Amino acid sequence: MKAMKVEEIRKMAAEEIRTKIAESRDEMRIFRFQQVTGQLTDPSRMRTLRRNIARMVTILRETEERAVVEGA
């Protein structure tokens, strides 16, 4: 999995971002089990995934806050 660019995430709809976050968290859970059992072959992938999740959550919150401010 490559690092997602901010522009790619901003183009997504809010529901699509939420879906991607859920999928990424599931994938992260699998990686953690693989790490504990010694089966993880590429540990840098966990870091990339963790950062992608953080980017998506940040952009989702920015979008939601902007909608609240514009709606008020």
Contacts in CASP RR format, 6 or more apart in sequence:
PFRMAT RR
TARGET T0000
AUTHOR 0000-0000-0000
METHOD contacts of the structure
MODEL  1
MKAMKVEEIRKMAAEEIRTKIAESRDEMRIFRFQQVTGQLTDPSRMRTLR
RNIARMVTILRETEERAVVEGA
1 27 0 8 1.000
1 45 0 8 1.000
1 48 0 8 1.000
1 49 0 8 1.000
1 52 0 8 1.000
2 48 0 8 1.000
3 48 0 8 1.000
3 51 0 8 1.000
3 52 0 8 1.000
4 52 0 8 1.000
4 55 0 8 1.000
4 56 0 8 1.000
6 55 0 8 1.000
6 59 0 8 1.000
9 17 0 8 1.000
9 55 0 8 1.000
9 56 0 8 1.000
9 59 0 8 1.000
10 59 0 8 1.000
12 20 0 8 1.000
14 60 0 8 1.000
14 63 0 8 1.000
14 64 0 8 1.000
17 56 0 8 1.000
17 59 0 8 1.000
17 60 0 8 1.000
18 60 0 8 1.000
20 56 0 8 1.000
21 53 0 8 1.000
21 56 0 8 1.000
21 57 0 8 1.000
21 60 0 8 1.000
24 49 0 8 1.000
24 52 0 8 1.000
24 53 0 8 1.000
24 56 0 8 1.000
25 53 0 8 1.000
27 49 0 8 1.000
28 46 0 8 1.000
28 49 0 8 1.000
28 50 0 8 1.000
28 53 0 8 1.000
31 40 0 8 1.000
31 45 0 8 1.000
31 46 0 8 1.000
31 49 0 8 1.000
32 46 0 8 1.000
34 40 0 8 1.000
35 43 0 8 1.000
35 46 0 8 1.000
40 46 0 8 1.000
END
